[in-house]
C-alpha cells in the first residue's frame, strides 16, 4: 500500500512523531541506520516513509510496495552526513510504535 501523508502529517518528522494511515503512532529512535539494517527491517515487513521537504513528499509504503520503493532508493541512502550535490541523497532512521514495531523513515537531502 502507498499513502500520501503530507496533508495531515507534514510536521511529524520534525516533531519526532508520526501517525500512520493505520493510526499507529511512531516516534524516532535513531537518526542514522545503515542499508543492511534497513534491508532486514523492510524484509521483516517494516513500513517505509519517504520524507523530502524540497519535493513536498511524505509518502508511506508497506508490504510489497515498501520493498519495491526501498530497492529503487537504496543506492542513494547514506549513513554519513549528506554532502551537497545536485543528486538526491537519503538518510535512514528507525522509528517505533508504542509496541516497539519498527518503521523506516528516509529523509531526502540535496
N, C-alpha and C positions, 0 to 999 in steps of 0.2 A: 504494500500500500504506500502511496505517496500522498502527502498532505502539505498544503501551504499554511504555515503557522504565522506568517508575517503580520497579519492584521491584529490577532489577539495577543501574540507572544513576542512582538518585536523587541521589547526591552528585557525580556527574560534572560538572555545570555549575559548581558551586562550586570544584571541584578543577581546573577548566580542561581537563578531558579527558573524552571521552565515546566509548563504543563503540557503534556502530550495530548493528542486527539482522543486518547483513551482515558483522559482526565487524571492520569498518574502524574504526580509532581516529582520533578527531578532537581537535584542540587549538584553543583560542581564538586568533584573530589580531587581531580588532578588537572593541571593546565597543559601538560605535555605527555602524550602517550606515543610510544613507538609503533611503527607499522605492524610489527609482529604481534604486539599486544592487541592492536585493533583487528588484525586478521582473525585472531581467536575469538574476540568478543563478537564480531559480526557473524562468524561461522556458528557461534553458540546462540545466535538469534537476537543479539542486542540491536535496538533501533539505531539509525544513523541520522544525524541532523547536519545539514549544511547551512552555515551562517556566514553570510558575506554582506556586510553593511553597504559596501560600494555598489553592489548589484541589487540591493533590496531583497536578498534571498534569506529565507528562513524556512527550509523545507525538511520535512520528516519523511524518512523512508524506513520501512520494516519488511521483514520476510525476504523474499527473493529480490524485491526492489532495493533493499539495503545492500545486499550482496552485489548486485549489478552496479549500483552507483559507487560503491566502495572500489570496485575494480576499475571504474572509469577515472577516479580521482587519486587512487593510491600512490601513483608515481609522483604526484605533486605534494605529498604530505612530508613535512619535515619535523623532526623533534628539536631542532635548533631554532633559535630566534630567526624569524624570516628576514631575508635581505630584500632590499628594494630592487625590484625588477619590473619589467612590463608583464611578466608571466604571473598568473595567479598561483599562490602557494597556500597550503593549508597546514594548520597546526591542529592536532587532535587532543581532545580532553575527555577524560572519563567522568561521567555523571552517574548518579544513582538515585533510584526512587527510595521511598521510605522503607521498603523491604530489602534494600540492597541490590535490586536488579539493575544492571548497567545500561547505559545509553552512551553512544559515542557522539560528541559534538565536534565537528570540523569548523574551524574559523578561518575564513579566507583573508589573505593579505596580498597586496601587490604594490 
